[in-house]
Amino acid sequence: MKREREALSRASRALRLAPFVYLLLIQPVPLEGVNITSPVRLIHGTVGKSALLSVQYSSTSSDKPVVKWQLKRDKPVTVVQSIGTEVIGTLRPDYRDRIRLFENGSLLLSDLQLADEGTYEVEISITDDTFTGEKTINLTVDVPISRPQVLVASTTVLELSEAFTLNCSHENGTKPSYTWLKDGKPLLNDSRMLLSPDQRVLTITRVLMEDDDLYSCVVENPISQVRSLPVKITVYSKSPCLPKICVHWD
């Protein structure tokens, strides 16, 4: 009887411990991997200058990382691969003498070209880690806007019977957007004012005396904003009346 009671006691303890043993067996083991962070997701670059695609990685491993930067296209373009900062293989001709790698995984791209614009993806892996870290950074590349000028056929117009057209012209600059100003303030919407699809050309129809003013345009893109010098448009009344004589022009 004593042996039977001891056997039953041991069996009872085993049953009580079984759930805890099961939980220990199914408890997931933390995976070790590379974690990548970046202070920015979008960088605005200028043609001919440099752009730093800044990242920082963390890992429990002390081994050197394998770093791979790609420019995302229909078919991704490999910019550079390295172990630490030591480049693996031969760089593409269009990247030679233009890139520099840093120990934290960052990439410095110099002498920017318009073709460099796009989404860049970095992959960092380390032998001892279970999974690879990834991060994307978008880079725009533009030419600064040059000083615009307002072109107009004539700076004098006759009230009611005429229209005048202003053209915001500039030599350089990519991705321009245009804003028109009247007396230094944004031009208000008016049914008499017609804008070209890109808003570069402004036409004011059925001219009124209130249109007599200073006009200028602002051109901007992701890296620059420039304002033209103002142009004075003078509006003459169609029916000027003198003290004793009123002249009507038909």
C-alpha contacts under 8 A as a table, 3 or more apart, distances in Angstrom:
res1	aa1	res2	aa2	distance
1	M	4	E	5.09
1	M	5	R	6.24
2	K	5	R	5.18
2	K	6	E	6.33
3	R	6	E	5.14
3	R	7	A	6.17
4	E	7	A	5.07
4	E	8	L	6.15
5	R	8	L	5.09
5	R	9	S	6.13
6	E	9	S	5.00
6	E	10	R	6.23
7	A	10	R	5.21
7	A	11	A	6.20
8	L	11	A	5.08
8	L	12	S	6.11
9	S	12	S	5.08
9	S	13	R	6.32
10	R	13	R	5.21
10	R	14	A	6.21
11	A	14	A	5.08
11	A	15	L	6.28
12	S	15	L	5.19
12	S	16	R	6.36
13	R	16	R	5.09
13	R	17	L	6.27
14	A	17	L	5.18
14	A	18	A	6.06
15	L	18	A	5.16
15	L	19	P	7.84
16	R	19	P	6.99
17	L	20	F	5.51
17	L	21	V	6.36
18	A	21	V	5.15
18	A	22	Y	6.17
19	P	22	Y	5.04
19	P	23	L	6.25
20	F	23	L	5.11
20	F	24	L	6.30
21	V	24	L	5.15
21	V	25	L	6.29
22	Y	25	L	5.10
22	Y	26	I	6.38
23	L	26	I	5.30
23	L	27	Q	5.92
24	L	27	Q	5.23
31	L	129	D	7.97
31	L	130	T	6.28
31	L	131	F	7.96
32	E	59	S	7.74
32	E	60	T	7.19
32	E	129	D	5.16
32	E	130	T	5.38
32	E	131	F	7.10
33	G	59	S	6.35
33	G	60	T	7.72
33	G	125	S	7.98
33	G	126	I	8.00
33	G	129	D	4.69
33	G	130	T	5.25
33	G	131	F	4.83
33	G	132	T	6.27
33	G	133	G	7.05
34	V	57	Y	6.60
34	V	58	S	5.83
34	V	59	S	5.05
34	V	124	I	6.90
34	V	125	S	6.51
34	V	126	I	7.37
34	V	129	D	6.88
34	V	131	F	6.69
34	V	132	T	5.71
34	V	133	G	4.76
35	N	57	Y	5.47
35	N	58	S	5.29
35	N	59	S	6.69
35	N	133	G	5.36
35	N	134	E	7.83
36	I	55	V	6.70
36	I	56	Q	5.66
36	I	57	Y	4.30
36	I	58	S	6.58
36	I	124	I	7.99
36	I	133	G	5.84
36	I	134	E	6.48
36	I	135	K	6.42
37	T	55	V	5.68
37	T	56	Q	5.34
37	T	57	Y	6.32
37	T	135	K	7.26
38	S	41	R	7.05
38	S	54	S	6.05
38	S	55	V	4.45
38	S	56	Q	6.26
38	S	135	K	7.74
39	P	54	S	7.05
39	P	55	V	7.16
40	V	43	I	7.15
40	V	54	S	7.55
40	V	137	I	7.37
41	R	136	T	7.17
41	R	137	I	4.85
41	R	138	N	6.07
42	L	137	I	5.93
42	L	138	N	4.74
42	L	139	L	5.94
42	L	140	T	7.81
43	I	51	A	7.52
43	I	53	L	7.79
43	I	137	I	7.57
43	I	138	N	6.23
43	I	139	L	4.88
43	I	140	T	6.33
44	H	139	L	6.01
44	H	140	T	4.94
44	H	141	V	6.20
44	H	142	D	7.77
44	H	222	P	6.50
44	H	223	I	6.56
45	G	49	K	7.21
45	G	50	S	7.05
45	G	51	A	5.93
45	G	112	L	7.33
45	G	139	L	6.81
45	G	140	T	5.70
45	G	141	V	4.59
45	G	142	D	6.42
45	G	223	I	7.39
46	T	49	K	5.51
46	T	50	S	7.40
46	T	112	L	6.66
46	T	141	V	5.36
46	T	142	D	5.14
46	T	143	V	6.03
46	T	144	P	7.24
46	T	223	I	7.13
47	V	111	D	6.82
47	V	112	L	4.86
47	V	113	Q	5.35
47	V	114	L	6.60
47	V	141	V	6.13
47	V	142	D	5.81
47	V	143	V	5.68
48	G	110	S	7.38
48	G	111	D	4.23
48	G	112	L	4.84
48	G	113	Q	6.59
49	K	110	S	6.04
49	K	111	D	4.97
49	K	112	L	5.54
50	S	108	L	6.96
50	S	109	L	5.58
50	S	110	S	4.15
50	S	111	D	5.77
50	S	112	L	6.01
51	A	108	L	5.89
51	A	109	L	5.37
51	A	110	S	6.51
51	A	112	L	7.53
52	L	106	S	7.18
52	L	107	L	5.94
52	L	108	L	4.47
52	L	109	L	6.36
53	L	106	S	5.70
53	L	107	L	5.11
53	L	108	L	6.14
53	L	109	L	7.72
53	L	137	I	7.01
54	S	105	G	7.74
54	S	106	S	4.66
54	S	107	L	6.55
55	V	104	N	6.70
55	V	105	G	6.06
55	V	106	S	5.03
56	Q	104	N	5.15
56	Q	105	G	6.36
56	Q	106	S	7.10
57	Y	104	N	6.20
57	Y	105	G	7.05
57	Y	124	I	7.94
59	S	62	S	7.64
59	S	129	D	7.73
60	T	129	D	7.81
61	S	126	I	7.15
61	S	128	D	6.23
61	S	129	D	7.01
63	D	126	I	6.59
63	D	127	T	7.28
63	D	128	D	7.80
64	K	83	I	6.31
64	K	84	G	5.29
64	K	126	I	6.80
65	P	83	I	5.74
65	P	84	G	5.34
65	P	124	I	6.23
65	P	125	S	5.64
65	P	126	I	4.90
65	P	127	T	7.88
66	V	81	Q	7.39
66	V	82	S	5.76
66	V	83	I	4.57
66	V	84	G	6.29
66	V	124	I	5.60
66	V	125	S	5.25
66	V	126	I	6.22
67	V	81	Q	5.61
67	V	82	S	5.20
67	V	83	I	6.25
67	V	84	G	6.93
67	V	105	G	6.68
67	V	122	V	7.04
67	V	123	E	5.83
67	V	124	I	4.67
67	V	125	S	6.78
68	K	78	T	7.54
68	K	79	V	7.75
68	K	80	V	5.95
68	K	81	Q	4.43
68	K	82	S	6.58
68	K	122	V	5.57
68	K	123	E	5.17
68	K	124	I	6.54
69	W	78	T	6.20
69	W	79	V	5.46
69	W	80	V	5.47
69	W	81	Q	6.49
69	W	120	Y	6.84
69	W	121	E	5.72
69	W	122	V	4.47
69	W	123	E	6.58
70	Q	76	P	6.30
70	Q	77	V	5.46
70	Q	78	T	4.43
70	Q	79	V	5.24
70	Q	80	V	7.25
70	Q	120	Y	5.59
70	Q	121	E	5.25
70	Q	122	V	6.43
71	L	76	P	5.74
71	L	77	V	5.02
71	L	78	T	6.37
71	L	79	V	6.61
71	L	118	G	6.69
71	L	119	T	5.90
71	L	120	Y	4.60
71	L	121	E	6.48
72	K	75	K	7.17
72	K	76	P	4.67
72	K	77	V	6.46
72	K	118	G	6.87
72	K	119	T	5.48
72	K	120	Y	5.99
72	K	121	E	7.04
73	R	76	P	4.68
73	R	77	V	6.73
78	T	81	Q	7.57
79	V	91	L	7.36
79	V	92	R	7.35
79	V	95	Y	7.07
80	V	87	V	7.00
80	V	88	I	7.69
80	V	91	L	6.56
81	Q	87	V	5.84
81	Q	88	I	5.47
81	Q	89	G	7.67
82	S	85	T	5.89
82	S	86	E	5.20
82	S	87	V	4.19
82	S	88	I	4.91
83	I	86	E	5.32
83	I	87	V	6.60
83	I	88	I	6.97
84	G	103	E	6.13
84	G	105	G	7.76
85	T	101	L	5.54
85	T	102	F	6.10
85	T	103	E	6.02
87	V	90	T	7.86
91	L	95	Y	6.31
91	L	96	R	5.95
92	R	95	Y	5.48
92	R	96	R	6.46
93	P	96	R	5.37
95	Y	98	R	5.31
95	Y	99	I	6.47
96	R	99	I	6.97
98	R	109	L	5.77
98	R	110	S	4.85
98	R	111	D	6.54
99	I	107	L	6.91
99	I	108	L	5.55
99	I	109	L	4.81
99	I	110	S	6.19
100	R	107	L	5.89
100	R	108	L	5.07
100	R	109	L	6.82
101	L	105	G	6.59
101	L	106	S	5.95
101	L	107	L	4.91
101	L	108	L	6.44
102	F	105	G	5.44
102	F	106	S	5.27
102	F	107	L	6.54
103	E	106	S	7.29
105	G	124	I	7.68
109	L	112	L	6.81
112	L	116	D	6.49
112	L	141	V	7.16
113	Q	116	D	5.38
113	Q	117	E	7.70
113	Q	141	V	6.96
114	L	117	E	5.91
114	L	141	V	5.48
114	L	142	D	6.64
116	D	139	L	7.73
116	D	140	T	7.91
116	D	141	V	6.91
117	E	138	N	7.91
117	E	139	L	5.37
117	E	140	T	4.85
117	E	141	V	5.32
118	G	138	N	5.87
118	G	139	L	5.39
118	G	140	T	6.48
119	T	136	T	6.67
119	T	137	I	5.82
119	T	138	N	4.38
119	T	139	L	6.18
120	Y	136	T	5.46
120	Y	137	I	5.23
120	Y	138	N	6.09
120	Y	139	L	7.40
121	E	134	E	6.98
121	E	135	K	5.69
121	E	136	T	4.30
121	E	137	I	6.48
122	V	134	E	5.65
122	V	135	K	5.48
122	V	136	T	6.38
123	E	132	T	6.66
123	E	133	G	5.69
123	E	134	E	4.63
123	E	135	K	6.88
124	I	132	T	5.82
124	I	133	G	5.26
124	I	134	E	6.55
125	S	129	D	7.24
125	S	131	F	7.12
125	S	132	T	4.67
125	S	133	G	6.42
126	I	129	D	5.49
126	I	132	T	7.46
129	D	132	T	7.54
142	D	173	G	7.22
142	D	174	T	5.61
142	D	175	K	7.53
142	D	221	N	7.86
142	D	222	P	7.40
142	D	223	I	7.03
143	V	172	N	7.01
143	V	173	G	4.83
143	V	174	T	5.37
143	V	223	I	7.97
144	P	172	N	6.92
144	P	173	G	4.96
144	P	174	T	7.06
144	P	221	N	7.49
144	P	223	I	6.35
144	P	224	S	5.61
145	I	170	H	7.56
145	I	171	E	7.98
145	I	172	N	5.46
145	I	173	G	4.00
145	I	174	T	7.12
145	I	176	P	7.48
145	I	219	V	7.03
145	I	220	E	6.65
145	I	221	N	7.17
145	I	224	S	6.07
145	I	225	Q	6.81
145	I	226	V	6.71
146	S	170	H	6.02
146	S	171	E	6.21
146	S	172	N	5.17
146	S	173	G	6.34
146	S	226	V	7.18
147	R	170	H	6.24
147	R	171	E	7.96
147	R	226	V	6.02
147	R	227	R	6.90
147	R	228	S	6.38
148	P	168	C	6.37
148	P	169	S	5.32
148	P	170	H	4.39
148	P	171	E	7.65
148	P	217	C	7.57
148	P	218	V	7.75
148	P	219	V	7.22
148	P	226	V	7.15
148	P	227	R	6.66
148	P	228	S	5.02
149	Q	168	C	5.84
149	Q	169	S	5.37
149	Q	170	H	6.52
149	Q	216	S	7.97
149	Q	217	C	7.73
149	Q	228	S	5.12
149	Q	229	L	6.55
150	V	166	L	6.24
150	V	167	N	5.50
150	V	168	C	4.78
150	V	169	S	6.22
150	V	216	S	6.54
150	V	217	C	7.04
150	V	228	S	6.83
150	V	229	L	7.58
150	V	230	P	7.50
150	V	231	V	6.78
151	L	166	L	5.73
151	L	167	N	4.97
151	L	168	C	6.46
151	L	169	S	6.89
152	V	155	T	6.66
152	V	164	F	7.60
152	V	165	T	6.15
152	V	166	L	5.06
152	V	167	N	6.50
153	A	164	F	7.91
153	A	165	T	7.51
154	S	157	V	7.28
154	S	164	F	7.73
155	T	231	V	7.79
155	T	232	K	6.59
155	T	233	I	4.79
155	T	234	T	6.11
156	T	233	I	5.88
156	T	234	T	4.73
156	T	235	V	5.87
156	T	236	Y	7.37
157	V	162	E	6.38
157	V	163	A	7.27
157	V	164	F	7.11
157	V	207	V	7.75
157	V	233	I	7.59
157	V	234	T	6.37
157	V	235	V	5.02
157	V	236	Y	6.25
158	L	161	S	6.16
158	L	162	E	5.72
158	L	207	V	7.27
158	L	235	V	5.67
158	L	236	Y	4.94
158	L	237	S	6.30
158	L	238	K	6.17
159	E	162	E	6.46
159	E	206	R	7.23
159	E	207	V	5.14
159	E	208	L	5.30
159	E	209	M	6.30
159	E	235	V	6.02
159	E	236	Y	5.74
159	E	237	S	5.22
159	E	238	K	5.37
160	L	163	A	7.96
160	L	206	R	4.64
160	L	207	V	4.89
160	L	208	L	5.95
160	L	238	K	7.21
161	S	206	R	6.21
161	S	207	V	7.13
161	S	238	K	7.96
162	E	205	T	6.84
162	E	206	R	5.96
162	E	207	V	6.10
163	A	203	T	7.03
163	A	204	I	5.59
163	A	205	T	4.40
163	A	206	R	5.79
163	A	207	V	5.74
164	F	203	T	5.77
164	F	204	I	5.64
164	F	205	T	6.83
164	F	207	V	7.77
165	T	201	V	7.05
165	T	202	L	5.65
165	T	203	T	4.26
165	T	204	I	6.50
166	L	201	V	5.77
166	L	202	L	5.11
166	L	203	T	6.30
167	N	200	R	6.20
167	N	201	V	4.61
167	N	202	L	6.48
168	C	178	Y	7.98
168	C	200	R	5.44
168	C	201	V	6.30
168	C	217	C	6.29
169	S	200	R	7.77
170	H	173	G	7.81
173	G	176	P	6.44
173	G	221	N	7.64
174	T	221	N	6.90
175	K	221	N	5.69
175	K	222	P	7.89
176	P	219	V	6.13
176	P	220	E	5.50
176	P	221	N	5.13
177	S	198	D	7.31
177	S	199	Q	7.63
177	S	200	R	7.97
177	S	219	V	5.62
177	S	220	E	5.47
177	S	221	N	6.41
178	Y	198	D	7.42
178	Y	199	Q	5.80
178	Y	200	R	5.87
178	Y	217	C	6.83
178	Y	218	V	5.74
178	Y	219	V	4.81
178	Y	220	E	6.80
179	T	186	P	7.19
179	T	199	Q	7.29
179	T	217	C	5.61
179	T	218	V	5.10
179	T	219	V	6.62
180	W	186	P	6.01
180	W	187	L	5.77
180	W	202	L	8.00
180	W	215	Y	7.35
180	W	216	S	6.05
180	W	217	C	4.49
180	W	218	V	6.40
181	L	184	G	5.24
181	L	185	K	4.96
181	L	186	P	4.45
181	L	187	L	5.10
181	L	215	Y	5.70
181	L	216	S	5.20
181	L	217	C	5.78
181	L	218	V	7.66
182	K	185	K	5.27
182	K	186	P	6.26
182	K	187	L	5.53
182	K	213	D	6.81
182	K	214	L	5.76
182	K	215	Y	4.77
182	K	216	S	6.66
183	D	213	D	6.37
183	D	214	L	4.99
183	D	215	Y	6.21
183	D	216	S	7.94
184	G	214	L	7.69
184	G	215	Y	7.50
184	G	216	S	7.29
189	N	193	M	7.13
190	D	193	M	5.39
191	S	194	L	7.52
192	R	204	I	5.58
192	R	205	T	5.14
192	R	206	R	6.75
193	M	202	L	6.95
193	M	203	T	5.72
193	M	204	I	4.54
193	M	205	T	6.45
194	L	202	L	5.85
194	L	203	T	5.04
194	L	204	I	6.29
194	L	205	T	7.85
195	L	198	D	7.70
195	L	199	Q	5.09
195	L	200	R	7.26
195	L	201	V	5.78
195	L	202	L	4.83
195	L	203	T	6.44
196	S	199	Q	4.78
196	S	200	R	6.20
196	S	201	V	5.31
196	S	202	L	6.75
197	P	200	R	7.80
198	D	201	V	7.81
199	Q	202	L	6.89
204	I	207	V	6.51
207	V	211	D	6.52
207	V	235	V	7.69
208	L	211	D	5.50
208	L	212	D	7.72
208	L	235	V	7.37
209	M	212	D	5.70
209	M	235	V	5.78
209	M	236	Y	7.22
209	M	237	S	6.86
210	E	213	D	7.58
211	D	233	I	7.62
211	D	235	V	6.94
212	D	232	K	7.63
212	D	233	I	5.49
212	D	234	T	5.01
212	D	235	V	5.12
213	D	232	K	5.79
213	D	233	I	5.59
213	D	234	T	6.90
214	L	230	P	5.71
214	L	231	V	5.42
214	L	232	K	4.47
214	L	233	I	6.27
215	Y	230	P	5.19
215	Y	231	V	5.21
215	Y	232	K	6.39
215	Y	233	I	7.39
216	S	227	R	7.24
216	S	228	S	5.65
216	S	229	L	6.17
216	S	230	P	4.54
216	S	231	V	6.36
217	C	227	R	5.88
217	C	228	S	5.58
217	C	230	P	7.93
218	V	225	Q	7.01
218	V	226	V	5.72
218	V	227	R	4.34
218	V	228	S	6.40
219	V	225	Q	5.75
219	V	226	V	5.47
219	V	227	R	6.40
220	E	223	I	7.69
220	E	224	S	5.52
220	E	225	Q	4.09
220	E	226	V	6.32
221	N	224	S	5.49
221	N	225	Q	6.52
237	S	240	P	5.68
238	K	248	H	7.34
238	K	249	W	6.39
239	S	246	C	7.36
239	S	247	V	6.13
239	S	248	H	5.08
239	S	249	W	6.32
240	P	246	C	6.50
240	P	247	V	6.20
240	P	248	H	7.36
241	C	244	K	7.86
241	C	245	I	6.13
241	C	246	C	4.11
241	C	247	V	6.10
242	L	245	I	5.02
242	L	246	C	5.68
242	L	247	V	7.94
243	P	246	C	7.79
